[in-house]
Amino acid sequence: MTAETQENLLSHYFWKKLMNMLLCTAVLVLGISAFLVSAMRNQNNWLTDFRFMTVNGTLYTVLIAGLTAAVSAKEFISHKEIYNSFLYCLRLSSAVTECVITLVIALSFLPFVPDNPDIFRYDSFCMHIAIPLISVVSFLLFETPENKMKPLHHISSIGLIALYAAVMIPLIAAGVIPRRYIPYSFLDIGFQPLWYVLLAGVIVFLSAFLIARLLFWLNQRYEDKWVARVIRYEKSRRT
Protein backbone atom coordinates (compact mmCIF):
# COMPACT_ATOMS: atom_id res chain seq x y z
CA MET A 1 0.00 0.00 0.00
CA THR A 2 1.47 3.34 -1.06
CA ALA A 3 1.75 6.41 1.14
CA GLU A 4 -0.91 8.09 -1.00
CA THR A 5 -3.30 5.20 -0.50
CA GLN A 6 -2.69 5.35 3.24
CA GLU A 7 -3.39 9.08 3.15
CA ASN A 8 -6.69 8.48 1.36
CA LEU A 9 -7.60 5.82 3.90
CA LEU A 10 -6.83 8.28 6.69
CA SER A 11 -9.07 10.79 4.92
CA HIS A 12 -11.81 8.15 4.89
CA TYR A 13 -11.41 7.57 8.61
CA PHE A 14 -11.43 11.33 9.16
CA TRP A 15 -14.85 11.73 7.55
CA LYS A 16 -16.11 8.47 9.01
CA LYS A 17 -15.37 9.66 12.53
CA LEU A 18 -17.08 12.98 11.81
CA MET A 19 -20.25 11.22 10.64
CA ASN A 20 -20.12 8.83 13.59
CA MET A 21 -19.79 11.76 15.96
CA LEU A 22 -22.73 13.62 14.36
CA LEU A 23 -25.04 10.60 14.37
CA CYS A 24 -24.17 9.66 17.96
CA THR A 25 -24.77 13.27 18.99
CA ALA A 26 -28.18 13.09 17.29
CA VAL A 27 -28.97 9.95 19.32
CA LEU A 28 -27.86 11.76 22.46
CA VAL A 29 -30.10 14.78 21.75
CA LEU A 30 -33.11 12.68 20.76
CA GLY A 31 -32.70 10.43 23.78
CA ILE A 32 -32.44 13.27 26.31
CA SER A 33 -35.39 15.13 24.77
CA ALA A 34 -37.48 11.93 24.70
CA PHE A 35 -36.78 11.29 28.40
CA LEU A 36 -37.68 14.89 29.26
CA VAL A 37 -40.95 14.72 27.31
CA SER A 38 -41.79 11.36 28.90
CA ALA A 39 -41.04 12.69 32.40
CA MET A 40 -43.22 15.77 31.85
CA ARG A 41 -46.04 13.64 30.49
CA ASN A 42 -45.90 11.28 33.46
CA GLN A 43 -44.68 13.55 36.25
CA ASN A 44 -45.98 11.56 39.21
CA ASN A 45 -44.87 8.09 38.15
CA TRP A 46 -42.09 8.65 35.62
CA LEU A 47 -39.87 6.07 37.33
CA THR A 48 -42.38 3.36 36.43
CA ASP A 49 -41.43 3.88 32.78
CA PHE A 50 -38.20 2.02 33.50
CA ARG A 51 -40.14 -1.24 33.63
CA PHE A 52 -40.08 -1.11 29.82
CA MET A 53 -37.17 -2.60 27.91
CA THR A 54 -37.53 0.29 25.47
CA VAL A 55 -36.72 2.86 28.16
CA ASN A 56 -33.81 0.90 29.63
CA GLY A 57 -32.46 0.13 26.17
CA THR A 58 -32.72 3.76 25.12
CA LEU A 59 -30.89 4.90 28.25
CA TYR A 60 -28.15 2.37 27.54
CA THR A 61 -27.91 3.45 23.90
CA VAL A 62 -27.78 7.14 24.83
CA LEU A 63 -24.92 6.53 27.27
CA ILE A 64 -22.97 4.50 24.68
CA ALA A 65 -23.69 7.13 22.02
CA GLY A 66 -22.34 9.87 24.29
CA LEU A 67 -19.16 7.87 24.93
CA THR A 68 -18.76 7.09 21.22
CA ALA A 69 -19.32 10.73 20.24
CA ALA A 70 -16.61 11.82 22.69
CA VAL A 71 -14.13 9.22 21.36
CA SER A 72 -14.99 10.12 17.74
CA ALA A 73 -14.49 13.81 18.49
CA LYS A 74 -11.04 13.08 19.89
CA GLU A 75 -10.20 10.98 16.82
CA PHE A 76 -11.51 13.71 14.51
CA ILE A 77 -9.40 16.38 16.18
CA SER A 78 -6.22 14.31 16.56
CA HIS A 79 -6.51 12.53 13.18
CA LYS A 80 -5.63 9.31 15.01
CA GLU A 81 -7.94 6.36 15.25
CA ILE A 82 -8.55 5.03 18.76
CA TYR A 83 -9.68 1.41 18.62
CA ASN A 84 -11.02 -0.34 21.69
CA SER A 85 -12.45 -3.85 21.52
CA PHE A 86 -14.60 -3.32 24.61
CA LEU A 87 -16.18 -0.15 23.18
CA TYR A 88 -16.86 -1.99 19.93
CA CYS A 89 -18.71 -4.73 21.85
CA LEU A 90 -20.72 -2.06 23.65
CA ARG A 91 -21.64 -0.48 20.34
CA LEU A 92 -22.68 -3.85 18.92
CA SER A 93 -24.70 -4.59 22.04
CA SER A 94 -26.44 -1.22 21.73
CA ALA A 95 -27.30 -1.82 18.07
CA VAL A 96 -28.62 -5.31 18.86
CA THR A 97 -30.74 -3.94 21.71
CA GLU A 98 -32.26 -1.30 19.43
CA CYS A 99 -33.04 -3.93 16.78
CA VAL A 100 -34.76 -6.10 19.39
CA ILE A 101 -36.78 -3.11 20.61
CA THR A 102 -37.98 -2.53 17.05
CA LEU A 103 -38.69 -6.26 16.65
CA VAL A 104 -40.80 -6.35 19.82
CA ILE A 105 -42.75 -3.31 18.62
CA ALA A 106 -43.30 -4.97 15.24
CA LEU A 107 -44.52 -8.16 16.96
CA SER A 108 -46.90 -6.10 19.11
CA PHE A 109 -48.96 -5.33 16.00
CA LEU A 110 -49.70 -9.01 15.39
CA PRO A 111 -53.39 -9.82 15.94
CA PHE A 112 -52.83 -12.27 18.82
CA VAL A 113 -50.63 -9.84 20.81
CA PRO A 114 -52.63 -7.50 23.10
CA ASP A 115 -49.91 -4.80 23.36
CA ASN A 116 -50.64 -1.61 21.42
CA PRO A 117 -47.83 0.98 21.68
CA ASP A 118 -48.47 4.55 20.58
CA ILE A 119 -45.41 4.98 18.38
CA PHE A 120 -46.56 8.33 16.99
CA ARG A 121 -46.11 10.13 20.31
CA TYR A 122 -42.81 12.09 20.28
CA ASP A 123 -41.00 10.21 23.05
CA SER A 124 -42.30 6.86 21.80
CA PHE A 125 -41.33 7.63 18.19
CA CYS A 126 -37.81 8.60 19.26
CA MET A 127 -37.33 5.48 21.38
CA HIS A 128 -38.94 2.98 19.01
CA ILE A 129 -38.08 4.33 15.55
CA ALA A 130 -35.63 7.25 15.32
CA ILE A 131 -32.98 6.18 17.84
CA PRO A 132 -32.90 2.51 16.72
CA LEU A 133 -32.58 3.54 13.06
CA ILE A 134 -29.82 6.11 13.64
CA SER A 135 -27.94 3.80 16.03
CA VAL A 136 -27.89 0.89 13.60
CA VAL A 137 -26.88 3.07 10.62
CA SER A 138 -24.13 4.67 12.68
CA PHE A 139 -22.78 1.28 13.75
CA LEU A 140 -22.96 -0.38 10.35
CA LEU A 141 -21.46 2.42 8.27
CA PHE A 142 -19.12 4.30 10.57
CA GLU A 143 -17.86 1.92 13.26
CA THR A 144 -14.46 0.33 12.64
CA PRO A 145 -14.97 -3.45 12.91
CA GLU A 146 -12.89 -6.07 14.61
CA ASN A 147 -11.07 -8.46 12.30
CA LYS A 148 -12.66 -11.40 14.05
CA MET A 149 -15.12 -11.85 16.89
CA LYS A 150 -15.41 -14.95 19.01
CA PRO A 151 -18.91 -16.46 19.47
CA LEU A 152 -18.74 -15.47 23.14
CA HIS A 153 -18.57 -11.81 22.11
CA HIS A 154 -21.71 -12.24 20.03
CA ILE A 155 -23.44 -13.77 23.04
CA SER A 156 -22.27 -10.87 25.22
CA SER A 157 -24.00 -8.47 22.84
CA ILE A 158 -27.37 -9.67 24.15
CA GLY A 159 -26.25 -9.07 27.75
CA LEU A 160 -28.58 -6.11 28.41
CA ILE A 161 -31.60 -8.08 27.20
CA ALA A 162 -30.63 -11.04 29.39
CA LEU A 163 -30.10 -8.73 32.38
CA TYR A 164 -33.52 -7.14 31.84
CA ALA A 165 -35.18 -10.57 31.76
CA ALA A 166 -33.21 -11.75 34.80
CA VAL A 167 -34.48 -8.78 36.82
CA MET A 168 -38.04 -8.43 35.53
CA ILE A 169 -39.17 -12.07 35.55
CA PRO A 170 -38.40 -12.72 39.26
CA LEU A 171 -40.02 -9.38 40.23
CA ILE A 172 -43.17 -10.29 38.27
CA ALA A 173 -43.22 -13.87 39.58
CA ALA A 174 -42.86 -12.62 43.18
CA GLY A 175 -45.66 -10.10 42.71
CA VAL A 176 -43.38 -7.14 43.40
CA ILE A 177 -44.55 -5.66 40.10
CA PRO A 178 -48.37 -5.60 40.05
CA ARG A 179 -50.07 -7.09 37.01
CA ARG A 180 -51.25 -3.68 35.78
CA TYR A 181 -47.60 -2.59 35.55
CA ILE A 182 -46.32 -5.63 33.64
CA PRO A 183 -44.75 -3.98 30.58
CA TYR A 184 -45.30 -6.67 27.93
CA SER A 185 -48.00 -9.30 27.61
CA PHE A 186 -45.47 -12.12 27.13
CA LEU A 187 -44.00 -11.31 30.57
CA ASP A 188 -47.39 -11.88 32.22
CA ILE A 189 -46.22 -15.34 33.20
CA GLY A 190 -49.03 -15.97 35.68
CA PHE A 191 -51.84 -15.54 33.17
CA GLN A 192 -50.46 -16.14 29.67
CA PRO A 193 -50.22 -19.66 28.16
CA LEU A 194 -46.85 -21.29 28.62
CA TRP A 195 -46.40 -21.68 24.85
CA TYR A 196 -46.86 -17.95 24.36
CA VAL A 197 -44.27 -17.03 26.99
CA LEU A 198 -41.72 -19.59 25.75
CA LEU A 199 -42.26 -18.70 22.09
CA ALA A 200 -41.74 -15.01 22.82
CA GLY A 201 -38.57 -15.76 24.77
CA VAL A 202 -37.14 -17.96 22.02
CA ILE A 203 -37.97 -15.36 19.35
CA VAL A 204 -36.37 -12.51 21.30
CA PHE A 205 -33.14 -14.25 22.34
CA LEU A 206 -32.58 -16.19 19.12
CA SER A 207 -33.30 -13.07 17.07
CA ALA A 208 -30.89 -11.04 19.22
CA PHE A 209 -28.06 -13.53 18.67
CA LEU A 210 -28.68 -13.76 14.93
CA ILE A 211 -28.95 -9.98 14.67
CA ALA A 212 -25.59 -9.64 16.44
CA ARG A 213 -23.97 -11.98 13.90
CA LEU A 214 -25.62 -10.17 11.00
CA LEU A 215 -24.70 -6.66 12.18
CA PHE A 216 -21.08 -7.69 12.73
CA TRP A 217 -20.90 -9.27 9.27
CA LEU A 218 -22.46 -6.26 7.54
CA ASN A 219 -20.18 -3.88 9.43
CA GLN A 220 -17.15 -5.84 8.23
CA ARG A 221 -18.44 -6.07 4.66
CA TYR A 222 -18.98 -2.32 4.40
CA GLU A 223 -15.51 -1.51 5.73
CA ASP A 224 -13.82 -4.09 3.49
CA LYS A 225 -15.61 -2.79 0.41
CA TRP A 226 -14.64 0.81 1.14
CA VAL A 227 -10.98 -0.02 1.69
CA ALA A 228 -10.94 -2.17 -1.48
CA ARG A 229 -12.50 0.72 -3.42
CA VAL A 230 -9.75 3.11 -2.28
CA ILE A 231 -7.03 0.60 -3.25
CA ARG A 232 -8.60 -0.02 -6.69
CA TYR A 233 -8.78 3.72 -7.25
CA GLU A 234 -5.10 4.09 -6.44
CA LYS A 235 -4.18 1.23 -8.79
CA SER A 236 -6.22 2.77 -11.63
CA ARG A 237 -4.39 6.05 -11.19
CA ARG A 238 -0.99 4.36 -11.58
CA THR A 239 -1.96 2.55 -14.81
C-alpha positions as CSV (number, residue, x, y, z in Angstrom):
1,M,0.0,0.0,0.0
2,T,1.5,3.3,-1.1
3,A,1.8,6.4,1.1
4,E,-0.9,8.1,-1.0
5,T,-3.3,5.2,-0.5
6,Q,-2.7,5.3,3.2
7,E,-3.4,9.1,3.1
8,N,-6.7,8.5,1.4
9,L,-7.6,5.8,3.9
10,L,-6.8,8.3,6.7
11,S,-9.1,10.8,4.9
12,H,-11.8,8.1,4.9
13,Y,-11.4,7.6,8.6
14,F,-11.4,11.3,9.2
15,W,-14.8,11.7,7.6
16,K,-16.1,8.5,9.0
17,K,-15.4,9.7,12.5
18,L,-17.1,13.0,11.8
19,M,-20.3,11.2,10.6
20,N,-20.1,8.8,13.6
21,M,-19.8,11.8,16.0
22,L,-22.7,13.6,14.4
23,L,-25.0,10.6,14.4
24,C,-24.2,9.7,18.0
25,T,-24.8,13.3,19.0
26,A,-28.2,13.1,17.3
27,V,-29.0,9.9,19.3
28,L,-27.9,11.8,22.5
29,V,-30.1,14.8,21.8
30,L,-33.1,12.7,20.8
31,G,-32.7,10.4,23.8
32,I,-32.4,13.3,26.3
33,S,-35.4,15.1,24.8
34,A,-37.5,11.9,24.7
35,F,-36.8,11.3,28.4
36,L,-37.7,14.9,29.3
37,V,-41.0,14.7,27.3
38,S,-41.8,11.4,28.9
39,A,-41.0,12.7,32.4
40,M,-43.2,15.8,31.9
41,R,-46.0,13.6,30.5
42,N,-45.9,11.3,33.5
43,Q,-44.7,13.5,36.3
44,N,-46.0,11.6,39.2
45,N,-44.9,8.1,38.2
46,W,-42.1,8.6,35.6
47,L,-39.9,6.1,37.3
48,T,-42.4,3.4,36.4
49,D,-41.4,3.9,32.8
50,F,-38.2,2.0,33.5
51,R,-40.1,-1.2,33.6
52,F,-40.1,-1.1,29.8
53,M,-37.2,-2.6,27.9
54,T,-37.5,0.3,25.5
55,V,-36.7,2.9,28.2
56,N,-33.8,0.9,29.6
57,G,-32.5,0.1,26.2
58,T,-32.7,3.8,25.1
59,L,-30.9,4.9,28.2
60,Y,-28.1,2.4,27.5
61,T,-27.9,3.4,23.9
62,V,-27.8,7.1,24.8
63,L,-24.9,6.5,27.3
64,I,-23.0,4.5,24.7
65,A,-23.7,7.1,22.0
66,G,-22.3,9.9,24.3
67,L,-19.2,7.9,24.9
68,T,-18.8,7.1,21.2
69,A,-19.3,10.7,20.2
70,A,-16.6,11.8,22.7
71,V,-14.1,9.2,21.4
72,S,-15.0,10.1,17.7
73,A,-14.5,13.8,18.5
74,K,-11.0,13.1,19.9
75,E,-10.2,11.0,16.8
76,F,-11.5,13.7,14.5
77,I,-9.4,16.4,16.2
78,S,-6.2,14.3,16.6
79,H,-6.5,12.5,13.2
80,K,-5.6,9.3,15.0
81,E,-7.9,6.4,15.3
82,I,-8.6,5.0,18.8
83,Y,-9.7,1.4,18.6
84,N,-11.0,-0.3,21.7
85,S,-12.5,-3.9,21.5
86,F,-14.6,-3.3,24.6
87,L,-16.2,-0.2,23.2
88,Y,-16.9,-2.0,19.9
89,C,-18.7,-4.7,21.8
90,L,-20.7,-2.1,23.7
91,R,-21.6,-0.5,20.3
92,L,-22.7,-3.8,18.9
93,S,-24.7,-4.6,22.0
94,S,-26.4,-1.2,21.7
95,A,-27.3,-1.8,18.1
96,V,-28.6,-5.3,18.9
97,T,-30.7,-3.9,21.7
98,E,-32.3,-1.3,19.4
99,C,-33.0,-3.9,16.8
100,V,-34.8,-6.1,19.4
101,I,-36.8,-3.1,20.6
102,T,-38.0,-2.5,17.0
103,L,-38.7,-6.3,16.7
104,V,-40.8,-6.4,19.8
105,I,-42.8,-3.3,18.6
106,A,-43.3,-5.0,15.2
107,L,-44.5,-8.2,17.0
108,S,-46.9,-6.1,19.1
109,F,-49.0,-5.3,16.0
110,L,-49.7,-9.0,15.4
111,P,-53.4,-9.8,15.9
112,F,-52.8,-12.3,18.8
113,V,-50.6,-9.8,20.8
114,P,-52.6,-7.5,23.1
115,D,-49.9,-4.8,23.4
116,N,-50.6,-1.6,21.4
117,P,-47.8,1.0,21.7
118,D,-48.5,4.5,20.6
119,I,-45.4,5.0,18.4
120,F,-46.6,8.3,17.0
121,R,-46.1,10.1,20.3
122,Y,-42.8,12.1,20.3
123,D,-41.0,10.2,23.0
124,S,-42.3,6.9,21.8
125,F,-41.3,7.6,18.2
126,C,-37.8,8.6,19.3
127,M,-37.3,5.5,21.4
128,H,-38.9,3.0,19.0
129,I,-38.1,4.3,15.5
130,A,-35.6,7.2,15.3
131,I,-33.0,6.2,17.8
132,P,-32.9,2.5,16.7
133,L,-32.6,3.5,13.1
134,I,-29.8,6.1,13.6
135,S,-27.9,3.8,16.0
136,V,-27.9,0.9,13.6
137,V,-26.9,3.1,10.6
138,S,-24.1,4.7,12.7
139,F,-22.8,1.3,13.7
140,L,-23.0,-0.4,10.3
141,L,-21.5,2.4,8.3
142,F,-19.1,4.3,10.6
143,E,-17.9,1.9,13.3
144,T,-14.5,0.3,12.6
145,P,-15.0,-3.4,12.9
146,E,-12.9,-6.1,14.6
147,N,-11.1,-8.5,12.3
148,K,-12.7,-11.4,14.0
149,M,-15.1,-11.8,16.9
150,K,-15.4,-15.0,19.0
151,P,-18.9,-16.5,19.5
152,L,-18.7,-15.5,23.1
153,H,-18.6,-11.8,22.1
154,H,-21.7,-12.2,20.0
155,I,-23.4,-13.8,23.0
156,S,-22.3,-10.9,25.2
157,S,-24.0,-8.5,22.8
158,I,-27.4,-9.7,24.2
159,G,-26.3,-9.1,27.7
160,L,-28.6,-6.1,28.4
161,I,-31.6,-8.1,27.2
162,A,-30.6,-11.0,29.4
163,L,-30.1,-8.7,32.4
164,Y,-33.5,-7.1,31.8
165,A,-35.2,-10.6,31.8
166,A,-33.2,-11.7,34.8
167,V,-34.5,-8.8,36.8
168,M,-38.0,-8.4,35.5
169,I,-39.2,-12.1,35.6
170,P,-38.4,-12.7,39.3
171,L,-40.0,-9.4,40.2
172,I,-43.2,-10.3,38.3
173,A,-43.2,-13.9,39.6
174,A,-42.9,-12.6,43.2
175,G,-45.7,-10.1,42.7
176,V,-43.4,-7.1,43.4
177,I,-44.6,-5.7,40.1
178,P,-48.4,-5.6,40.1
179,R,-50.1,-7.1,37.0
180,R,-51.3,-3.7,35.8
181,Y,-47.6,-2.6,35.6
182,I,-46.3,-5.6,33.6
183,P,-44.7,-4.0,30.6
184,Y,-45.3,-6.7,27.9
185,S,-48.0,-9.3,27.6
186,F,-45.5,-12.1,27.1
187,L,-44.0,-11.3,30.6
188,D,-47.4,-11.9,32.2
189,I,-46.2,-15.3,33.2
190,G,-49.0,-16.0,35.7
191,F,-51.8,-15.5,33.2
192,Q,-50.5,-16.1,29.7
193,P,-50.2,-19.7,28.2
194,L,-46.8,-21.3,28.6
195,W,-46.4,-21.7,24.8
196,Y,-46.9,-17.9,24.4
197,V,-44.3,-17.0,27.0
198,L,-41.7,-19.6,25.8
199,L,-42.3,-18.7,22.1
200,A,-41.7,-15.0,22.8
201,G,-38.6,-15.8,24.8
202,V,-37.1,-18.0,22.0
203,I,-38.0,-15.4,19.3
204,V,-36.4,-12.5,21.3
205,F,-33.1,-14.3,22.3
206,L,-32.6,-16.2,19.1
207,S,-33.3,-13.1,17.1
208,A,-30.9,-11.0,19.2
209,F,-28.1,-13.5,18.7
210,L,-28.7,-13.8,14.9
211,I,-28.9,-10.0,14.7
212,A,-25.6,-9.6,16.4
213,R,-24.0,-12.0,13.9
214,L,-25.6,-10.2,11.0
215,L,-24.7,-6.7,12.2
216,F,-21.1,-7.7,12.7
217,W,-20.9,-9.3,9.3
218,L,-22.5,-6.3,7.5
219,N,-20.2,-3.9,9.4
220,Q,-17.1,-5.8,8.2
221,R,-18.4,-6.1,4.7
222,Y,-19.0,-2.3,4.4
223,E,-15.5,-1.5,5.7
224,D,-13.8,-4.1,3.5
225,K,-15.6,-2.8,0.4
226,W,-14.6,0.8,1.1
227,V,-11.0,0.0,1.7
228,A,-10.9,-2.2,-1.5
229,R,-12.5,0.7,-3.4
230,V,-9.8,3.1,-2.3
231,I,-7.0,0.6,-3.2
232,R,-8.6,0.0,-6.7
233,Y,-8.8,3.7,-7.3
234,E,-5.1,4.1,-6.4
235,K,-4.2,1.2,-8.8
236,S,-6.2,2.8,-11.6
237,R,-4.4,6.1,-11.2
238,R,-1.0,4.4,-11.6
239,T,-2.0,2.6,-14.8
